[in-house]
């Protein structure tokens, strides 16, 4: 399981108690990886900023006065500027820390969402919200297809340029393998970005359809829920996520670029003297 980095804002004088609290949290959230800044380090503000930027979550353990110290305020400001989720734990609630974190991280259960819907008492408003969510989901699919086409075009163009350079240029010049190495390295980076893009949008879309299916329980027809049940029916052969299949394309591209990159490194090694002379 992938670890989630958690930065801990805390009063330095209570560090021992805070470590005990994080150990208690870890028993319930073993995928958390805590970073607790020591009080005797140099450039603590720079280190705090770096670690906060690399964190997915920030825990703030308040003082006995349920407040922030000066250093804690600086760390909180850094977290807010980087748009990090901050969960505040009052001193009197430290023993209930795991429950507080769970409530903060899992607020949108089906039951809670249903309560929010019913509290409106307005079916027309619910239908408008439903249509808005459908439209945003469809626009997300369109964006994924358009951006995926751009990534594919860029990757194919890079492969074409590399092939053309290798075929038409002098391989003994040293310049050719150097350019091909740079291009193939760029292709690896773009393929990885493409893979991460598909994975991210797939996660967003799953979240949207989960909420759509919950909202449909308050509507006359459950269209998307019925469609999903029909697609995933084992009798019909089951269903494989399009996102999972789509991720194969950037993986294949990445493998091709890695192979080309290795070949180019070999050519660089064999023509190192020519490269030195070229830049000399």
N, C-alpha and C positions, 0 to 999 in steps of 0.2 A: 504494500500500500504506500502511495506517495505521501511523504510527510508535508504538513502544512506549517510554515514558519509563523511563529507567534512572538511578537515583541511585547515585553512586559514593562509597562510604566509603573514605577513603584518608588516609595520613599526609601532612600538608601539606609536610613536608620532602622528600618523594619525588614531588611533584606532576608534575614534568617526565617522570619515568619512567612514571607512571600514565597520563598523556596518550598516551604512545607505545603503551602496552598497549591503551587504548581504541580507538586508531586501528587496531590490529591486529584487535581484535574487530569493528570496524565493517566490515572487509573481508569478514567471514563473516556478519555479521548487520546488513545495511544498513537493516533496519527499526527498529534501536535508535537512540534519541535520548538521548545521555548528558548528565547534569548533574553537573559537577565544581565543587564549591564553592571559591571562591578563599580564600586564607588572609588576605586583608587587608580583608574586608568587615565592616561593622558588623552586629550582631545576627545572627551566623552561625547561631545555634541556631534562631531563628525562621524564617530562610530555609530551613534544612535541614529543619525539620519540615514546612513548606509543600510543598517539592519532594518529600519522601519520600511524603507523602500523595497527591501527584499521579502517583507512579511506579507502574509495574506490577512492577518488579523492582529489587532492590538488590544491587550488586556491592560486596564488601568486600575490598579489597586489604590484606592484613596486613603488619605491619612485618617487619624482618629477624629479629626474635625470634618471628615467627609469632604476634603478639599484637595487641591493640588499644591505641591511645593513649587518653588521657582523653576527648578530643573524639570519637574514633571510637566509644568506648563509649556516649556520649550519643546519637550518631546511630543506633547499633545498637539501643539501647533504644527509640527513637522508631519505628524500623522494625518491631520486634517488637510494640510496642503497637498498631500499625496493621495487624498481621498480613500484612506484606509478606514475600515470599520473598527470603531472603538467600543469595547464593552467595559463599562465602568462597574467595579465591584466595591460596594461600601464596606467599611471595616467590619461592621456588624454582620455582614452577609458572607464573609470569607469562607465559613464552614459550608455554606450553600453554594459555593462557587460553581461546581459542575452543573447544578440545576439552572443557575443564572445564565451560564454560557449556552446551555442547551436551548433555553427559552429564546435567547437572542439569535441563535443560529438557525433555529427551526420554527420560525413564526408562522409560516404558510403551510400548515397541515390542511388536509381536506376539511376537517371540522372547523378550523379557524376561518378558512376562506368562505365556507358556507355561512358562518355567522356574519361575516362582513356583508355578504350578499343579502341575506335576509334582513339585516338591520336597515338597509336602504328602503325596503318596502315599495320598490318601484320597478316593475317588470320592464317598463319602457327603457329606463336607464340601464338595466341589466343587458337588454338586447343591444343597446348602443355600445356598451363596453365590450360585449361579445363580438360585434362586428369590427370594432377597432382592433381587437386582438387578432381576429382572423386576417384582417388587412395587413397588419404588421408582420404576421407570420408568412403570408404570401410574398410580401415585399422582401423579406429576409431570404426566401428561396430564390427569388429573382436575382438578388444581390449576390448570392452564393454562386449561381450559375454564371453570371456575368464576370465576376471576379475570377472564378475558376478558369473560364475561357482565356482571360488575360494572362493568368499564370502559365497556362499551357502554351500559349503563343510565345511568351517570353522564353520559356524553357526550350521549346523547339527552335526558336531563333538562335539561341546561344549554341545549341548543339550543331545547328547548320553552319554557323560562323566558325566554330572550332573545326568542323570537318573540312570546310573550305580552306581554312588557313593551313591545316596539315597537308592537304592534297596539293595546293597550289604554291606553297612557300617552300623555302629551302630549310629543311630540318636541321642542317648542320650550322645554321647561322647563329643559333642560340636565342635569337629574338622570338622565333616561332614557338618553341616550347614554353617560353616565359609567358607570352600572351595567352596561349592555350591553357596554361596552369591557372592564371588569374581568372579567365572566363569560366573554367570548370569549377573553381572554388566559389565563384559568384553563383553558378548554377546550383551548387549544393545548398548554399544559404537560401536561395529563392525557393527551392523545393521544400526545404524544412519549414519556411514561412508559410508556404501553401498548405502543407500538412497541418500545421497548427491552426491556420485559418479555418479549414474544414472542420477540425475537431471542435473548435470554439463555437462556430455557428451551429453545429449539430447539437451541442449541449444547450444552447439558447433555444433552439427550436423544440427540443424535447420538453423543456420547461414550459414553453408556451402551450404546447398541446396538452400537457398535463393539466394546466389551469383551464384550458378550453373544455376538456372532458368533465372537469368538476363543475364548471358553470353550466354545462348542458343538462345537468341533473335538475336545474331549475327551469329548463325550457321544455316545450312540448315534444320536440324531437331531439334525439341524441345522435346526430348524423356522424360526427367524427368518431364517437365512441363505437358506433356500429361498424363504421369502415375499418377501424383498428381491429376490432374483434374478428371481422371477416378475413382481414389480411393475415392475422397471426394464427388463424385456425390451422392446426396441424394436419387436418384432413385435406386442406387445399395446398399442402406443401410448405406451409409456414411463410415467414417473411424475413428477409435480411435487410437491415437498415441500409438506405441509400448512402448515408454518410460513411458507413463502414466500407462499402464497396468503393465509394469515391476516393477514400484515402489511399487506395492502392495505387492510383495514378501518380501522385507525388512521390510515393515510396519507390516506384519503378524508376521515375526520373532521377531520384536521388542516387539510386544504385548505379544508373548509367553515368551520372556525373562523377561519382566516386571512382568508378572504373577508369574514366577518362583522366581524372585528376591523378590517379596512380600512374597511368601511362605517361602523362606529361611530366611528372616528377622524375620518372626514369629517364626520359629524354633530356631533362634539365641536368641530371647527374652526368649523362654521357657527353653533354655539350657544355659543361661548366666553364671550360677554358674559353670557349667562344663567347659566352655570356660576359665573362670578366673582361675580355678584349673589347666587346661591344660597348660596355659602359666605361671602359678605360680610355 
